[in-house]
Amino acid sequence: MMKCLFPVAGYGTRFLPATKAQPKEMLPILTKPLIQYGVEEALEAGMKNIAFVTGRGKRAIEDHFDITYELEDQISGTSKEGQLDSIRGLIDQCTFSYTRQNHMRGLGDAILTGETLIGNQTFGVILADDLCVGKPDGVMAQMVRVYEKYRCSVVAVEEVPHDEVDRYGIVSGAEMDARHVRVERMVEKPAPQDAPSDLAVIGRYILTPDIFDILRDTAPGRNGEVQLTDALQTQAKNGKVVAYRFTGQRFDCGSVEGFVAATNYFFNR
């Protein structure tokens, strides 16, 4: 499994006006943009082919994962040169490809748009809004091991407060052990009284390639969007989805509160 898909076409409206002219994925946690943390996690998991589903106004992401000759020449030989080591390492080790999602039709549609970059193979998906600190290794690396054991789609999950379940896809099913659940039911953003559990899917997935055909046949759901949750429910009916309680910590950097918490965490490390 060498490919990881990053859906990065969203507008980032919760961070306006900061995101009016720059992608939300380029907002920095200390000196590193959110998207770079995600790509580093993918690389740690052995995924060297990085695929982006982008949209209008996202060119800064492409520029970030490219050489900047003028800047690098300017700081060459100075004490600041080492500050580019981390991004240079990613550029050297990874390949980057891009396609555009012309209309915002939900996460499921974004992933289907990425089929041209992924092809007929199992792949990872990282939503950069969810900044994860895995212990002892990254969340995606943990999930690769789960996939290698069960050979089906894998979703990362964590318990959330019951009054917040309407912000997530919620899963329930048969407990396999303390870390793994064979998913039987998935519901996108249910009302608290309708939620089958408090186990929420976060922005990490490993998907088998049959997900593309399922997404093609998935009718738009909530808000007229093609929901990945609905497609995963189709796989779950055949016992082909495992939910994994990862070890580590997640910061919801799609919210201002989570963004500040992540900044404080990394500043105090």
Number of C-alpha atoms within 10 A of each C-alpha: 16 16 23 28 28 23 26 25 25 20 20 19 12 12 15 12 10 13 17 13 12 18 24 28 26 18 18 15 21 12 9 13 17 22 26 21 18 24 25 19 22 27 21 15 22 17 24 20 21 22 24 24 24 24 20 13 14 21 12 14 20 13 10 15 19 15 12 10 8 9 10 13 10 11 14 12 10 8 8 12 14 12 11 11 11 12 17 14 11 18 15 10 11 18 14 16 14 16 18 17 21 13 12 14 15 20 19 25 22 28 24 21 20 24 19 12 20 22 12 12 13 20 21 27 22 23 20 25 23 23 25 25 18 17 12 10 14 21 26 28 18 19 25 20 12 21 20 10 9 12 17 19 26 27 28 23 25 17 13 16 10 14 11 14 25 18 14 19 22 26 25 19 19 13 13 12 9 8 14 20 21 20 26 20 20 26 22 21 18 17 14 16 11 11 20 16 19 21 23 28 23 21 19 20 25 26 21 20 17 14 21 21 12 19 22 13 11 17 14 16 14 12 9 10 15 25 24 22 23 23 22 25 20 19 20 20 13 10 15 19 28 29 28 24 21 21 18 13 14 19 19 19 23 19 15 12 12 17 21 14 16 22 17 13 12 11 10 7 5
